[in-house]
Amino acid sequence: MSAPNVIVADIGGTHIRLAIASGGAVAPATAKRYAAGDFAGPAEAVRHYLEETGQGRPDAACLALAGPVLGRRVSMVNNRWVVDADAFETRTGIADCRLINDFEALALALPSLVPADLIAVGGGVAVPGCRAVLGPGTGLGVAVLAQRDGVAVAVPSEGGHSGFAPVDAVEIEILRHMTRTHGRVSNERLISGPGLEALHITLADIDGRPRTALTALQIIDKGLEDRNSEAWRTICAFSAIFGTLAGDIALLVGAVGGIYLAGGIAQRLATVFEDTDFRARFEAKGRLSYFTETIPVHVITGAYAALDGAAAAYANLGAPHGGRRPPK
């Protein structure tokens, strides 16, 4: 019997990426990206994709979503969508819909990555064991790929909502300023697109400078153009905080197999991470610095890695534990 055709989706707060997969492999020519704001929900995006591309109705769907999977529902953290697998099946006519976390999908994609898909940040050599992937976008995603009896198992998390832990005097001031607005300050409040924007304004307040409201993309562009600019200072502060968290996650899960950074922001900053304190902060773990010094960090350069992971999930290469239809 031939493998089913599966529509796979990577659904975040800003973009939706879609493709057709079969046998655990994505057909690259079928991949497309859309603005999430153009649709009322994933079902409408999938129907539009199928009409636009002329694809026939697939046998199944595997949706990777930015939020925790609870049964067959996901309440997305950074937009207002509540995705229900049963409702999706009804609205699209697709018979079998499975839901997984978007960073769970990225974790499942890690074994398929090749050197051309990666940019190294510093040294370190991977050894068999846990790997972790994290990435700032509309929010901050975190997941782990562990080995159990020789099988890769993806473990999703909401680690982006862990508490921000300042390291130096400036970061203590950042925490004080942001606490006035948010109360509790999670890492996602800083290590994300909106977080980069908030950090830029907060640093202006700390320095006593006039605020300049810029988008995350504008901050990155201005900072990369002028390393004497306020935007570059923001990038350096962002990179240091990001490096601290990445190192903390490496310690937390024993990520001897490497840390992987995903998403558009990491990709844009990949070539300058080594010009900031990212790696120094990653390694600076006191008595355990000898451990983090050995761990490699890579930026994932491809835009569609989560689709590969969703395809692998549906094909049971690291079976997803969320969103499965229960046995009848």
N, C-alpha and C positions, 0 to 999 in steps of 0.2 A: 504494500500500500504506500502511495506517495505521501511525503510529508505535507501537512496542511500549509496553506498560505496564511500568513499571520501579518496583520498590520501592527506595527510597533510604534510606540509614541513616547517621546520625552517631553513632558509637560511641566513647564516652570511658570513663574509669575509673569515673565515677559514674553517668552517664545514657546511655540509648539513645534516640535520636529517629528516628522512622520516618514515611514518607509514601509516597504513590504519585505518580509523575511520568510524563509522556508528552511527547515532542517537546522535551525539555529544560526543561520547566516543571513545577513541583510544584503539585499540587492542594491549596491551603492547608487545606481542610476535612478532609483525610485525615491531617494531621500529628498525631502523638501522642508523648508522652514517657513513658519507663519508667525505673525504677531498674535499673541494670546488675546489681546484686547479686541481683535476683529471678530471674535466668536462668543456666543453665549455659553459655550462649554465644549468639552472634547468631542461629543457626538456631532455637533455642528461642524467642527473642524475636520473630523474624519469624513463626513459626507461631502464637504467641499473638496477635500483632497481627492477622493475617489472620482468625483465628477470632473475635476480639473485634469487629472492624469489619465482618465479613461480606464482605470483599473477596475476589474470586476470585484464583486463583493468578496472579501476574504473570508476564510473559514473561522478565523479567531482573531482576537486582539489581545495585546499585552501592553498596558499603559503604565509608564513609569512616571510617577507624580511627586511633586514637591510637597510632601506631608506624610504623616504617619498613616499606615494602612491599618484600619480597624475593621476586621471582617471583610466585607465587600464594599466598603465605603472609605473615601479619603476626603477630609476637610482640608483643602489646601491652605497653607499657612500664609502665603503672600499674595493671594488674590481671594476672591469671595466664592470660588467654586466649591461645591460639594459634589464629588463624583461618586456615583453609585453604579456598580457593575451591572446590576439587573436592569436599571433604567437605560444604561448605555446600550445594552443588547436590544432592548425594545425599540429605542430610537434609531438604531443603525441597521437592525436586522442581522447583526453579526451574532452567531450562536454562542460563542464562548469568549467571555471577557475576563481577563485576569489583571489584577492591580498589584504593582510593586512600588516601593519607594524609588525616587529617581536616583539617589546615590547608591542604593542597593544595586540598581542596574549598572551604574558606573563601576562598582566593585566587581560585578560579574564580568565586566569587559576587560578587566586588567590582564588576565592571562593571554588575551588575544593581541595585546599591544606589541608593536615591534619598535626597534630603536628609532625609526623614522617618525613615529608618533609621539616622541618624547624629547624634552629639553631638560638636561640635568641642571640642578641647582647645587653646586658644591660637589664634594666627594662622597665617599661611602660605597660599600659594596653589598648588594642584596644577598641574603642567604634564605633558604627555604623557611617559611614561617608566615606570620600574619603580615598583611599589607593593609594600609588605610588610604582612603581617598577623601579629600575635602575640597570645597570650592566655594568662593563667594560669587553670588549672582544677585538676584533679587533678594535672596536670603543666603544662608550659609549651610551647606549640606555636608554631612559626615557619614561615612560607612566604613565597614571593615570587611576584608576578605580573609577568612580563616581556613585552615585545613583540618578536616576531621576524617580520619581513616582514609586518607589519600584523596578525599573529595573536597573541592572548593565550596565553601559555604559563605554566602554573603550575609552580613549582619547589619541591617539598617539602624540608624540612631537619629536622635534629635540633638546631637552634640553641639550643633551651632547655637543652641540656646543655653549652653553652659555659661557660667558667670565669668565676666571679664576680670582678669587678675593683673593689675598694673605691676610693672617691673621697676620703673624709675620715677623720678619726681614729676616729669611732664605727664606721664601716664596716670599718676595719682591725681593730677589736676584735671586731666581728661575725664577720669571717673567721677570726680566731684561735680564737674559741670554737667555731665550727662545724667547723673543721679537726680539732679534737680528737675530734669524733664521726664525721665523714664522710671525713676525709683530704682528698681533692679536693672542693671546694665548687663545684658548678655553679650557674648562675643559677636553675635550676629548684628548687634547695634553698631559695630565698628567694622567688622570684616564682611562686607557686602557692598553692593552698589550704593544703596541708601546710606550705609555706614560710612563709606568713603566721603560722601557728600556731607554727612553730619560731622565727621572728623575735621573736614576742611573748615567748617564754620566754627567748630569748637576751638581749634588752634588759633583762629583769628581772635576769638574772645579772650583766650588765655594771653595772647601777645598784645592785646589792646589795639588791634588793627580793625579797620572797618570790615564788616562781613562782605564777602563776594560769593553770592550763590552760584555755584557751578554744578553741572551734572557730573556724574562719575566719569563719563567719557571725556568731558572737557578738562577735568582735573588731570586725567592721565595724559591727554594730548599736550596740555600746557606744561606739565611737569617734564615730559620727555623732550619737549622743545627747549626748555630753559631750566637748567639745574640750579640756578640761583633764585628760582621763583618760589612763591608761597605754595604753589601746586606741587613742586618737587618735595618740599618739606612734608606736605601731607602724604605723598607717596612713601616717603621714607618712614614716617610714623606708622602708616598702614602696614608696610612690609615688616617692620619690627614686631608689631602686635601679631600679625599673621604668623611670623616665624615662631614666636613664643607659643602660640596655640598649637601649631603643627608639631613642635617638639613635645608639648604636653600630651598630645594624642599618641605620638610615637611611644612615649613612656607608658601611657595608660593601657595600650593594647599589645605592647611589645612588638612593634612593627618592624621587625628585622628584615622583612621582605621589601620594605620601602614605603615611603609616603608619596602620594600622587596628588597633584594640585590640578583641579579641573575648572572649566568655565572660562568665559570671555575675559574677565578681569585678570585672572592668572595668566592667560595666554598673552594679553597685552603687556603684562609686566615681566614676562618670562626672561627677556634678555637683560633686564636691569635688576633682578633680584640680587644678583651677586655684587651689585654696586651699592646695596643697602645692607642693613643689619639682619636681613632675613635669616641667613645661614648661621650667623653668630648667635642670634637669639634661639634658633632651633637647637643648637648644640649646648647652650649655656644652661645646664641643668645640675649645677653644683656637683654633688658626689656622684651623680650618674652621667656627667658629661661624657665620660669615656664611652658610654653606651650610645648616646645620640650621635656622637661623632662618626660612628661606623655606619649610620643609616643613610641610604641615598634618598634624595628628593628629586622628583621629576614633575615637570609640567606636561599635562596631556594636551597635545596640539590640535587633535581632531575635534570637529564640532559635533560628531554623531556617535561618539563612543557609547553613550547611554542607550542608543538604539541597538547596538551590538549586544549590550548586556540584556536588554529586554528580550531580544531574540534568543539568547542563550537561556534566559529564565524560562521562556515558554517551552523550549526544547528539553527542559529539565537538566541543564548543565549548571548545577547549583540551584536546585529547585526552590522557587519562591515560596515562602511560608505564608505570605499574605495574599488575599484576593483569590484564592483557589475556590472553585465550585466544590462544595462538599459532595462526597460520594452519594449516589442515589440508592 
